């Protein structure tokens, strides 16, 4: 049987989605003795992994599960997805903990935070629509912050008071990290560069 990498790539190029890929690297703050990251590391925020700049590419979303499932090699959490990567995509070299931001898929979010304590947003934020908090018996509408690359929030006006609990809502891109590179030799079939399969997990679950 002769398989055609070109035919696979052409098909996946047509049904694939646009992603932004970020290569993962272990952070130097990880302790050689315990394997744990420094909790207040300014580069990885205690995650133990840093990510390079985004690179655009295409991949096919083979499936995304809405419920928890169990498989021989572990547990599938809700939102887990299987990505199929064509061999002519720059994403073909992706590995464990790499990040994929799905440019064609967004979801609303709303979170409660403490100003100056835990107010960093996880994932890739498309836009912020509302910020508000309670002062006495009144609702105070705040300004719209900008979101830094590390998720830190910055206000030019309408910033919540230090230590205040506030609500923040908006839209964010679906973002995944490579949880498993599923064992398979199909991408090396008789030397032919065939599509790779990767198990991706919602980035909100990274480190949990």
C-alpha positions as CSV (number, residue, x, y, z in Angstrom):
1,X,0.0,0.0,0.0
2,X,1.3,3.4,-1.0
3,X,0.2,6.5,1.0
4,X,0.4,10.0,-0.3
5,X,1.6,12.7,2.0
6,X,0.6,15.3,-0.6
7,X,-3.0,14.1,-0.7
8,X,-3.2,14.1,3.1
9,X,-1.8,17.6,3.3
10,X,-4.2,18.9,0.7
11,X,-7.2,17.5,2.5
12,X,-6.1,18.7,5.9
13,X,-5.3,22.2,4.4
14,X,-8.9,22.4,3.3
15,X,-10.6,21.2,6.6
16,X,-8.0,22.5,9.0
17,X,-8.3,25.5,11.3
18,X,-6.0,28.4,11.9
19,X,-3.9,28.2,15.0
20,X,-1.1,30.2,16.7
21,X,1.6,27.8,18.0
22,X,4.0,28.6,20.9
23,X,6.9,26.2,21.5
24,X,7.3,25.2,25.2
25,X,10.6,25.1,27.1
26,X,11.4,24.1,30.7
27,X,12.0,27.2,32.9
28,X,15.5,27.4,34.5
29,X,13.8,28.1,37.8
30,X,12.9,24.4,38.3
31,X,14.7,23.0,41.3
32,X,16.9,20.0,40.4
33,X,16.2,18.5,43.8
34,X,12.4,18.6,43.8
35,X,11.5,19.2,40.1
36,X,9.2,22.1,41.3
37,X,9.2,25.5,39.8
38,X,9.8,28.7,41.9
39,X,6.2,29.9,42.8
40,X,7.0,33.6,42.2
41,X,9.2,33.2,39.1
42,X,8.8,36.3,37.0
43,X,9.1,34.3,33.8
44,X,6.9,31.3,34.2
45,X,4.7,32.4,37.2
46,X,5.4,29.1,38.9
47,X,4.2,26.9,36.0
48,X,7.7,25.5,35.3
49,X,7.3,26.1,31.5
50,X,7.9,29.2,29.3
51,X,6.7,29.7,25.8
52,X,8.2,31.2,22.7
53,X,6.6,33.8,20.4
54,X,3.5,32.7,18.4
55,X,3.9,31.1,15.0
56,X,0.9,30.8,12.6
57,X,-0.1,27.4,11.2
58,X,-2.9,25.0,10.3
59,X,-4.2,21.8,12.0
60,X,-7.4,19.8,11.8
61,X,-9.5,19.5,14.9
62,X,-10.3,15.7,14.8
63,X,-12.6,15.7,17.9
64,X,-13.4,17.6,21.0
65,X,-15.0,15.8,23.9
66,X,-17.6,17.6,26.1
67,X,-17.4,15.0,28.9
68,X,-14.8,13.1,30.9
69,X,-13.7,9.8,29.4
70,X,-11.3,7.1,30.4
71,X,-8.8,5.5,28.1
72,X,-6.0,3.0,28.5
73,X,-3.4,5.7,28.7
74,X,-5.2,8.1,31.1
75,X,-8.3,10.4,31.5
76,X,-9.8,12.6,28.9
77,X,-11.1,15.8,30.6
78,X,-14.0,17.8,29.2
79,X,-12.8,19.9,26.3
80,X,-9.9,17.7,25.4
81,X,-9.3,17.6,21.6
82,X,-7.3,15.5,19.2
83,X,-5.4,17.5,16.6
84,X,-4.2,16.1,13.3
85,X,-1.1,18.0,11.9
86,X,-0.3,17.9,8.2
87,X,3.4,17.3,7.4
88,X,3.7,20.6,5.5
89,X,2.5,22.6,8.5
90,X,5.0,24.4,10.7
91,X,3.1,22.9,13.6
92,X,4.3,19.4,12.6
93,X,7.2,19.7,15.1
94,X,5.0,20.5,18.1
95,X,5.7,18.6,21.3
96,X,4.5,18.2,24.9
97,X,3.3,21.4,26.6
98,X,3.4,23.5,23.4
99,X,0.4,25.9,23.2
100,X,-2.2,26.2,20.4
101,X,-4.5,29.2,20.2
102,X,-7.5,28.5,18.0
103,X,-8.2,31.6,15.9
104,X,-11.5,30.3,14.6
105,X,-13.0,29.5,18.0
106,X,-14.0,31.8,20.9
107,X,-16.0,31.6,24.1
108,X,-17.3,34.1,26.7
109,X,-15.8,34.1,30.2
110,X,-16.6,35.8,33.5
111,X,-14.2,35.7,36.5
112,X,-14.1,37.1,40.0
113,X,-10.7,38.4,41.2
114,X,-9.0,40.4,43.9
115,X,-7.2,43.5,42.8
116,X,-3.5,43.2,43.5
117,X,-3.8,39.6,44.6
118,X,-4.7,37.0,42.0
119,X,-5.8,39.2,39.0
120,X,-4.1,37.6,36.1
121,X,-6.2,36.1,33.3
122,X,-5.4,32.7,32.0
123,X,-5.5,31.9,28.3
124,X,-5.7,34.2,25.3
125,X,-8.1,37.1,25.7
126,X,-9.8,38.6,22.6
127,X,-11.6,41.4,24.4
128,X,-12.9,42.6,27.8
129,X,-16.5,43.9,27.9
130,X,-17.2,44.7,31.6
131,X,-15.5,45.3,34.9
132,X,-17.5,46.1,38.1
133,X,-17.4,45.7,41.9
134,X,-19.5,46.4,44.9
135,X,-19.0,49.6,47.1
136,X,-21.4,49.6,50.0
137,X,-24.8,48.9,48.5
138,X,-23.9,50.1,45.0
139,X,-22.5,48.6,41.9
140,X,-19.5,50.5,40.5
141,X,-18.7,50.1,36.8
142,X,-15.0,50.1,36.2
143,X,-12.8,50.9,33.2
144,X,-11.7,48.3,30.6
145,X,-8.1,47.2,31.2
146,X,-5.5,46.1,28.7
147,X,-4.2,42.5,29.1
148,X,-0.4,41.8,29.0
149,X,1.3,38.8,27.5
150,X,1.4,37.2,31.0
151,X,-2.3,37.9,31.7
152,X,-1.6,40.9,33.9
153,X,-4.2,43.7,33.8
154,X,-3.5,47.4,33.5
155,X,-5.9,50.2,33.8
156,X,-5.6,53.8,32.6
157,X,-8.8,54.8,34.3
158,X,-11.5,53.1,36.4
159,X,-9.2,50.7,38.2
160,X,-10.7,48.7,41.0
161,X,-9.4,49.7,44.5
162,X,-6.5,47.6,45.9
163,X,-7.8,44.6,47.7
164,X,-11.3,44.9,46.2
165,X,-13.1,41.9,44.8
166,X,-14.3,42.6,41.2
167,X,-16.0,40.8,38.3
168,X,-14.4,40.8,34.9
169,X,-16.1,39.5,31.7
170,X,-15.2,39.2,28.1
171,X,-14.4,36.9,25.2
172,X,-11.3,34.6,24.9
173,X,-9.9,32.3,22.3
174,X,-10.0,28.6,22.8
175,X,-6.4,27.7,23.8
176,X,-4.9,24.3,24.2
177,X,-1.6,22.7,25.3
178,X,-0.2,19.5,24.1
179,X,-1.0,17.0,26.8
180,X,0.2,13.9,25.0
181,X,1.9,13.1,21.7
182,X,0.1,9.9,21.1
183,X,2.4,6.9,20.4
184,X,2.3,6.2,16.6
185,X,4.7,5.5,13.8
186,X,2.2,6.6,11.1
187,X,4.2,9.8,10.5
188,X,7.2,7.7,9.6
189,X,5.5,5.1,7.4
190,X,8.2,3.8,5.1
191,X,9.9,7.2,5.3
192,X,6.8,9.1,4.2
193,X,5.9,12.2,6.3
194,X,2.3,11.4,7.2
195,X,0.1,13.5,9.5
196,X,0.8,13.5,13.3
197,X,-1.8,13.1,16.0
198,X,-1.6,15.2,19.2
199,X,-3.9,15.1,22.3
200,X,-4.6,18.7,23.3
201,X,-6.1,19.9,26.6
202,X,-7.7,23.3,27.5
203,X,-5.0,25.6,28.7
204,X,-7.1,26.6,31.7
205,X,-6.2,23.1,33.1
206,X,-2.4,23.5,32.6
207,X,-0.6,22.5,35.8
208,X,-3.7,21.1,37.5
